[in-house]
């Protein structure tokens, strides 16, 4: 059953990229060659499906973060930058520029998404403090860095401004962290 749930959530992401929020359960069932009844056995409704997909995505982010932290080939500042803009490989294709649509139509799902972005900064904070202690980065209060990053990400996700540009969400994240990290470098 877990595999079916994952396939459905992956199809949600795929359909979201293709159609935004206009995709239907029929679109998912056609993509997966399963019945809508099978989808509804796993998820009560579209809201539950979106909530589960948010958790699924953030679990993948946590797994990717663990890989970054364990990667001894990366220097400390590079680890910090990659942690802050971490996207799992299978989520790099998501058009996050469309997330603002969720805020309007599914505000509770969007709030959960925003809460997940704002939580669990523990490892990043430790690495930032370590880099500051080693003189690699300027000493700046962690809450200020966190607010700047969250503010930029929130703006990327909560408006359609990014969708009016040629920049992908990933390119925008990488540019944002480049500006922040280079501004912090000693």
C-alpha positions in Angstrom: 0.0 0.0 0.0 2.8 2.4 0.8 4.1 2.1 -2.8 0.7 3.0 -4.2 0.5 6.1 -2.0 4.0 7.2 -3.2 3.0 6.6 -6.8 -0.1 8.7 -6.3 1.8 11.5 -4.6 4.4 11.5 -7.4 1.5 11.7 -9.9 0.1 14.7 -8.0 3.5 16.4 -8.4 3.6 15.6 -12.1 0.0 16.8 -12.7 0.6 19.9 -10.7 3.6 20.7 -12.9 1.5 20.2 -16.0 -1.8 21.8 -15.0 -1.4 23.6 -11.8 -4.3 23.1 -9.4 -6.6 22.3 -12.3 -5.7 18.7 -12.4 -8.3 16.2 -11.3 -8.4 12.8 -9.7 -9.2 11.5 -13.2 -5.9 12.9 -14.4 -4.1 11.0 -11.7 -5.9 7.8 -12.4 -5.2 8.0 -16.1 -1.5 8.7 -15.5 -1.2 5.7 -13.2 -3.6 3.4 -15.0 -5.6 2.9 -11.8 -9.1 3.6 -10.8 -10.2 6.6 -8.9 -11.6 4.2 -6.3 -8.0 3.1 -5.7 -7.0 6.7 -5.1 -9.9 7.3 -2.7 -8.9 4.1 -0.8 -5.6 5.8 0.0 -6.7 9.4 0.3 -10.1 10.6 1.5 -10.1 13.8 -0.7 -7.8 16.2 -2.5 -7.0 18.0 0.7 -5.7 14.9 2.4 -3.8 14.1 -0.7 -2.1 17.5 -0.7 -1.3 17.3 3.0 0.3 13.9 2.5 2.2 15.2 -0.5 3.7 18.1 1.5 4.8 15.6 4.2 6.2 13.3 1.6 8.2 16.1 0.0 9.6 17.4 3.2 10.6 13.8 4.2 12.6 13.7 1.0 14.2 17.1 1.8 15.3 15.8 5.2 16.8 12.7 3.6 18.7 14.9 1.1 19.9 17.2 4.0 21.3 14.2 5.8 23.3 13.3 2.7 24.6 16.8 2.4 25.7 16.9 6.1 27.4 13.5 5.7 29.3 14.5 2.5 32.9 15.1 3.7 33.9 16.3 0.2 32.0 19.6 0.8 33.6 22.5 2.7 31.6 24.0 5.5 30.3 27.0 3.6 29.2 24.9 0.7 27.3 22.6 3.0 25.5 25.5 4.6 24.5 26.9 1.2 23.3 23.5 0.0 21.3 22.8 3.2 19.5 26.1 2.9 18.4 25.5 -0.7 18.1 21.8 -0.4 15.8 20.1 -3.0 15.7 16.3 -3.4 16.6 15.2 -6.9 13.1 13.9 -7.6 11.6 17.3 -6.5 13.9 19.5 -8.8 11.3 19.2 -11.5 8.5 20.7 -9.4 7.3 24.1 -10.7 7.4 25.8 -7.3 6.5 29.0 -9.1 2.9 27.7 -9.0 2.7 27.2 -5.2 1.0 30.6 -4.8 -2.1 28.9 -6.3 -2.2 26.6 -3.3 -2.2 29.6 -1.0 -5.4 30.9 -2.6 -7.3 27.7 -3.0 -6.0 25.5 -0.2 -4.8 27.9 2.5 -4.5 25.2 5.2 -2.2 23.2 2.9 -0.2 26.3 2.2 0.1 27.0 5.9 1.5 23.5 6.5 3.9 24.0 3.6 5.1 27.4 5.1 5.4 25.8 8.6 7.6 23.1 7.3 9.9 25.7 5.6 10.2 27.6 8.9 10.9 24.5 11.1 13.9 22.3 11.7 16.8 24.7 11.2 18.9 22.9 13.9 21.7 21.5 11.7 21.9 24.6 9.6 22.2 26.8 12.7 25.0 24.6 14.1 26.9 24.7 10.8 26.5 28.5 10.6 27.7 29.0 14.1 30.7 26.7 13.4 31.5 28.7 10.2 31.3 32.0 12.2 33.5 30.5 15.0 36.1 29.5 12.4 36.0 33.0 10.9 34.7 31.8 7.6 31.5 33.9 7.8 30.8 37.2 9.5 29.1 36.9 12.9 25.5 37.7 12.2 22.6 36.7 14.6 21.1 33.5 13.3 17.5 34.7 13.6 18.4 37.4 11.1 19.8 34.9 8.5 16.8 32.7 9.1 14.3 35.5 8.6 16.1 36.6 5.4 16.0 33.2 3.9 12.5 32.4 4.9 11.3 35.8 3.7 12.9 35.2 0.3 11.4 31.7 0.0 8.0 32.9 1.2 8.0 35.6 -1.4 9.1 33.2 -4.1 6.2 30.8 -3.2 3.4 33.2 -2.2 3.2 35.4 -5.3 3.2 34.9 -9.0 6.1 37.3 -9.6 8.6 34.5 -10.1 6.4 32.8 -12.7 6.7 36.0 -14.8 10.5 35.5 -15.1 12.7 33.1 -17.0 14.2 31.9 -13.7 13.2 28.5 -12.3 12.5 28.2 -8.6 15.8 26.3 -8.2 17.8 29.0 -10.1 16.1 31.7 -7.9 17.0 29.8 -4.7 20.6 29.4 -5.8 20.9 33.1 -6.7 19.4 34.0 -3.3 21.8 31.9 -1.3 24.7 33.0 -3.4 23.9 36.6 -2.5 23.4 35.8 1.2 26.5 33.6 1.5 28.8 36.0 -0.4 27.5 38.8 1.8 28.4 36.8 4.9 31.9 35.7 3.7 34.7 37.3 5.6 
